[in-house]
Amino acid sequence: MMPLRKAALVVGRRLVEFGEVSERPRLLQVSDFMEPVAYARRVRQEIDCYKAVEKVHELPEIFHFWSNRYVRPKLEEVLGVSGFPDLCIRYISRCARQAPRSIVEICSLGSGNGEIEVPIARALVESGVDNFRFVCLDLNQSMLNRALERAEAQGLGRHFVFEVVDLAQWRSRRPVALVMAHHSLHHVVELEQVFQRVLEAIGDEGYFLVSDMVGRNGHMRWPEALEIVRDIWKTMPDRYKYNHQLRRFEAEFDNWDASKEGFEGIRAQDILPLLLETFHFESFVAYGNLPDVFVDRSFGHNFDAECSADREFIDRLGAMNDQLVDQGILKPTQMIAVMRTPQGSSPPPVCCYRHWTPAFCVRYPFLERRSSLGLGHPGSHSGGQESFHC
């Protein structure tokens, strides 16, 4: 058995298992977070932060190496698609073909620059589907202006409507076939209200498609993951420790709370439990945790996707992460799901990867570790230090 797997099994024996729980804790309410004045200040910060950002979803190349090995196979197995855009295309096409004389409307929550919506629209038109319209909702006028320019530049303007709105105030004017949210829910404070509005919008026939972050608030690591990350950090050469987002070197990994300004990850850890309480999951794929730190925008640019040592490190990290999630020791931090309005007392089972159901993947804040990890990690092997150099 490879050392990494042995390390994972050691962790499995020494940590409390974070599995499903029968009694759900109280979730935080909006009043727990901020007063109206503070909320207004964060709204301004959020608008200013993204006002000039033209490529929100641009990621390091090492992220794509990891996702192709540890995310895409799960999506293909469970959903039969390689990514969230393909999932949206499938469901929009299905709805459009079922109602060929109607305009199928899709509400996109927090659509930003239209980086995902416009390519989806182009793919739909190229496949012969023309009876659809996106209603793109966002707080930021500058981003919606860019989305409009992007759509019109590709001759797709008639398939789009753009509305400046705080999602906390949104309510669909009419029933829609689909509501989609692509990495926008983790910016929302009033999740409960938004989810109720989604239920109203999709009714009994529509779908709610989501791709989002569901880890700890502020995209921080939970204690059981943080200890592993900091253990890895001790063995990493300094060239991997520059934080490109915060523009600083981190000799020790800083478990940074991204929700200090604006709404980044403001209630990320509440998203999955609230979805469970509100919707029926038709299909669900969860992934991520340890790899997030090393492949995302902050530190991912330090890794070279063409370097075999860097790829091998990320590969081992991905394998370890899946092993620990499989045992319930770590919980995934990202999800892609198809949901509907609950109907009946015996809904069909969710289609998911292995036993990674939505309930299994929730990490409740009240669960704490009982012991120290004290294990090997992807930065070490056979008792020695990993070589990260090509």
C-alpha positions in Angstrom: 0.0 0.0 0.0 1.4 3.4 -1.0 2.5 5.6 2.0 -0.1 8.2 1.3 -2.9 5.6 1.6 -1.3 4.3 4.8 -1.3 7.9 6.2 -5.0 8.3 5.3 -5.8 5.1 7.1 -3.9 6.3 10.2 -6.0 9.4 10.2 -9.1 7.4 9.8 -8.3 5.5 13.0 -7.4 8.6 15.0 -10.1 11.1 14.2 -13.8 11.3 15.0 -15.8 10.5 11.9 -17.8 13.3 10.6 -20.8 11.4 9.3 -24.5 12.1 9.2 -26.1 13.5 12.3 -29.7 13.0 13.4 -30.1 16.4 15.2 -29.4 19.5 13.2 -27.9 22.5 14.9 -29.4 26.0 14.7 -28.1 27.7 11.6 -26.9 31.3 11.8 -29.5 34.0 10.9 -28.8 37.3 9.0 -29.0 39.2 12.3 -26.1 37.1 13.6 -23.9 38.6 10.9 -24.5 42.3 10.6 -26.7 45.3 11.1 -28.2 47.2 8.1 -25.4 49.8 8.1 -22.7 47.1 8.1 -24.6 45.2 5.3 -24.7 48.4 3.2 -21.0 48.9 3.7 -20.3 45.3 2.5 -22.5 45.9 -0.5 -20.3 48.8 -1.5 -17.2 46.7 -0.9 -18.6 43.9 -3.0 -19.4 46.2 -5.9 -16.0 47.9 -5.8 -14.2 44.6 -5.6 -15.7 43.2 -8.8 -16.3 46.4 -10.7 -13.2 46.1 -12.9 -12.8 42.3 -12.8 -13.4 41.0 -16.3 -12.5 37.3 -15.7 -13.9 36.1 -12.4 -13.5 32.4 -13.1 -10.0 32.4 -14.5 -8.0 29.7 -12.7 -4.3 28.5 -12.6 -3.4 25.7 -15.0 -2.7 23.4 -12.1 -6.3 23.7 -11.1 -7.4 22.1 -14.4 -4.9 19.3 -14.0 -6.4 18.5 -10.6 -10.0 18.9 -11.7 -9.6 16.7 -14.8 -8.3 13.9 -12.5 -10.5 14.3 -9.4 -13.6 16.3 -10.4 -14.4 15.5 -14.0 -14.5 11.7 -13.5 -17.1 12.1 -10.7 -19.2 14.4 -12.9 -19.1 12.0 -15.8 -20.0 9.0 -13.6 -22.9 10.6 -11.9 -24.2 13.2 -14.3 -22.8 12.2 -17.6 -21.2 15.6 -18.2 -17.7 17.0 -17.9 -18.7 20.3 -16.2 -21.4 22.6 -15.0 -22.0 24.4 -18.3 -22.7 21.0 -20.0 -25.2 20.2 -17.2 -27.0 23.5 -17.8 -27.0 22.9 -21.6 -28.6 19.5 -21.1 -31.4 20.7 -18.8 -32.2 23.9 -20.8 -32.3 21.8 -24.0 -34.6 19.3 -22.4 -37.0 22.0 -21.2 -36.9 23.9 -24.6 -37.6 20.8 -26.6 -40.5 19.9 -24.3 -42.1 23.3 -24.9 -41.1 24.2 -28.5 -43.7 27.0 -28.8 -42.7 28.7 -25.6 -39.7 30.7 -24.5 -37.9 28.8 -21.8 -36.7 31.2 -19.1 -33.6 30.7 -17.0 -32.9 32.9 -14.0 -29.1 33.1 -13.3 -28.4 34.3 -9.8 -25.3 36.4 -9.5 -24.4 36.1 -13.2 -21.7 38.7 -13.2 -19.9 39.1 -16.5 -21.9 36.4 -18.2 -18.8 34.3 -18.5 -20.8 31.1 -18.2 -24.2 32.2 -19.5 -23.1 33.5 -22.9 -21.1 30.4 -23.9 -24.1 28.2 -22.8 -26.3 30.3 -25.0 -24.0 30.0 -28.0 -23.8 26.2 -27.5 -27.6 26.0 -27.4 -28.1 28.0 -30.6 -25.4 26.0 -32.4 -27.2 22.8 -31.4 -30.5 24.1 -32.8 -32.1 25.3 -29.6 -33.4 28.8 -30.0 -36.5 29.2 -27.7 -34.8 30.3 -24.5 -34.0 33.5 -22.6 -31.6 34.1 -19.7 -32.6 36.6 -17.0 -29.2 37.6 -15.6 -29.4 39.0 -12.1 -26.5 40.7 -10.3 -25.7 43.5 -7.8 -23.0 45.0 -10.0 -24.0 47.2 -13.0 -20.5 47.2 -14.4 -20.4 43.4 -14.6 -23.8 43.3 -16.3 -22.7 45.9 -18.8 -19.8 43.6 -19.7 -22.2 40.7 -20.0 -24.4 42.6 -22.3 -21.5 43.6 -24.5 -20.3 39.9 -24.6 -23.8 38.7 -25.6 -24.3 41.3 -28.3 -20.8 40.8 -29.7 -21.8 37.2 -30.4 -25.2 38.0 -31.8 -27.0 36.6 -28.8 -28.5 39.8 -27.3 -32.1 38.7 -27.9 -31.6 35.7 -25.6 -30.7 37.9 -22.6 -32.3 40.2 -20.1 -30.2 41.9 -17.5 -31.4 43.2 -14.1 -29.4 44.9 -11.4 -30.7 43.5 -8.1 -29.6 42.5 -4.7 -30.6 38.8 -4.5 -32.0 39.4 -1.0 -34.7 41.5 -2.8 -35.2 39.3 -5.8 -38.5 37.6 -6.6 -39.3 36.1 -10.0 -42.2 37.8 -11.8 -43.4 34.5 -13.3 -42.6 30.8 -13.2 -39.4 29.8 -14.8 -38.0 26.5 -16.1 -34.7 26.8 -14.4 -32.8 28.8 -11.8 -29.1 28.5 -11.9 -26.4 29.7 -9.5 -22.7 29.4 -10.5 -20.4 30.3 -7.6 -22.7 33.0 -6.4 -24.5 31.6 -3.4 -21.4 31.9 -1.2 -21.8 35.7 -1.6 -25.4 35.7 -0.2 -26.3 36.5 3.4 -30.0 35.9 3.2 -29.9 32.4 1.9 -33.1 31.3 3.5 -35.1 33.9 1.7 -33.3 33.4 -1.7 -34.1 29.6 -1.5 -37.7 30.3 -0.8 -37.8 32.6 -3.9 -36.2 29.9 -6.0 -38.9 27.4 -4.8 -41.6 29.9 -5.9 -39.9 30.4 -9.3 -39.4 26.8 -10.3 -42.7 25.4 -8.8 -43.3 21.7 -9.2 -41.9 21.5 -12.8 -38.7 23.4 -12.7 -35.0 22.8 -11.7 -32.5 24.5 -9.5 -28.9 23.9 -10.8 -26.0 24.9 -8.5 -22.2 24.9 -8.6 -20.8 26.4 -5.5 -18.5 26.5 -2.5 -19.8 24.8 0.6 -16.8 24.7 2.9 -16.2 26.8 6.0 -17.3 30.5 6.0 -14.7 32.8 4.4 -13.3 29.8 2.6 -11.2 28.9 5.7 -10.1 25.4 6.5 -11.8 23.5 9.3 -9.4 22.4 12.0 -9.1 18.8 10.8 -8.0 20.1 7.3 -5.9 23.0 8.6 -3.6 20.7 10.6 -2.8 18.7 7.4 -2.3 21.9 5.3 0.1 23.3 7.9 2.0 20.1 8.1 2.5 20.1 4.3 3.5 23.7 4.5 6.5 22.9 6.6 8.1 20.8 3.8 7.3 23.1 0.9 10.0 25.2 -0.6 9.5 29.0 -0.3 8.7 29.4 -3.9 5.3 27.8 -3.4 4.3 30.1 -0.5 3.5 33.3 -2.3 -0.1 34.4 -2.0 -1.0 35.9 -5.4 -4.4 37.2 -4.2 -3.1 38.9 -1.1 0.3 39.7 -2.7 2.4 38.5 0.2 4.7 35.7 1.2 3.4 33.3 3.8 6.1 31.5 5.7 3.4 29.8 7.7 0.0 29.2 6.1 -2.5 31.8 7.2 -6.1 30.4 7.5 -7.4 33.6 5.9 -11.0 34.6 6.4 -12.1 36.0 3.0 -15.4 37.2 4.4 -13.8 40.1 6.3 -14.7 42.4 3.4 -17.6 42.2 1.0 -19.5 38.9 1.0 -16.8 36.4 -0.1 -17.8 33.0 1.5 -20.0 34.9 4.0 -22.2 31.9 4.7 -20.6 29.1 2.7 -21.0 26.5 5.4 -24.7 27.1 5.6 -25.4 26.5 1.9 -25.5 22.7 1.9 -27.5 22.3 5.1 -30.1 24.8 3.9 -30.4 23.3 0.5 -31.0 19.9 2.2 -33.8 21.5 4.3 -35.4 23.2 1.3 -35.0 21.1 -1.8 -35.0 17.5 -3.1 -31.7 16.6 -4.6 -32.0 14.8 -7.9 -28.3 14.5 -8.4 -25.2 15.6 -6.5 -21.5 15.6 -6.8 -19.1 16.9 -4.1 -15.4 17.4 -4.3 -12.4 19.4 -3.0 -11.0 20.4 0.4 -7.2 20.0 0.8 -6.4 20.6 -2.9 -8.3 23.9 -2.8 -5.4 25.6 -1.0 -2.8 24.5 -3.6 -4.7 24.8 -6.9 -6.8 27.9 -6.5 -6.0 31.5 -7.2 -3.9 32.3 -4.1 -1.2 29.6 -4.4 -2.1 27.7 -7.5 0.0 30.0 -9.8 3.1 28.9 -7.9 2.7 25.4 -9.3 3.7 24.5 -12.9 1.3 22.1 -14.6 4.2 21.1 -17.0 6.4 20.1 -14.0 6.2 16.4 -13.2 7.0 16.9 -9.6 4.3 19.5 -9.2 1.8 17.3 -10.9 2.7 14.3 -8.8 2.3 16.3 -5.6 -1.1 17.5 -6.6 -2.1 14.0 -7.7 -1.1 12.5 -4.3 -2.9 15.3 -2.6 -6.1 14.6 -4.6 -5.9 10.9 -3.8 -5.4 11.6 -0.1 -8.3 14.0 0.0 -10.7 11.5 -1.6 -9.6 8.8 0.8 -10.3 11.1 3.8 -13.6 12.2 2.4 -14.5 8.6 1.8 -14.0 7.8 5.5 -15.9 10.9 6.6 -12.9 12.5 8.2 -12.8 15.5 5.8 -15.8 17.0 4.1 -16.0 18.3 0.5 -15.9 22.0 0.0 -17.5 22.3 -3.4 -20.6 20.8 -5.0 -22.6 20.6 -8.2 -26.2 19.6 -8.0 -29.6 19.4 -9.6 -32.5 20.1 -7.3 -36.3 20.3 -7.4 -39.2 21.2 -5.2 -39.9 18.4 -2.7 -42.9 16.4 -3.6 -44.3 13.6 -1.5 -43.0 11.9 1.7 -40.9 9.3 -0.2 -38.8 11.1 -2.8 -36.5 9.0 -5.0 -32.9 8.6 -3.8 -30.3 11.1 -4.9 -27.9 10.1 -7.6 -24.4 10.7 -6.2 -20.8 9.6 -6.2 -20.3 6.5 -4.0 -21.8 7.2 -0.6 -21.2 10.9 -0.8 -24.8 12.0 -0.4 -25.6 15.7 0.5 -26.3 14.7 4.1 -23.0 12.8 4.4 -21.1 15.8 3.0 -22.3 18.4 5.5 -19.7 19.6 7.9 -21.6 21.0 11.0 -19.6 23.6 12.9 -20.3 22.0 16.3 -18.2 18.9 15.4 -14.7 19.1 16.8 -11.6 16.9 16.5 -10.7 14.6 19.4 -7.0 14.1 18.8 -4.0 15.3 16.9 -3.4 14.0 13.4 0.3 13.2 13.5 0.4 11.6 10.0 2.4 11.7 6.9 1.2 13.9 4.0 1.8 14.5 0.3 4.9 16.5 1.0 6.6 13.5 2.6 7.4 9.9 1.8 9.3 7.0 3.5 10.1 9.3 6.4 11.9 11.8 4.1 11.1 15.2 2.6 9.4 15.4 -0.8 11.4 16.9 -3.7 9.3 19.5 -5.3 11.8 20.5 -8.0 11.7 19.5 -11.6 
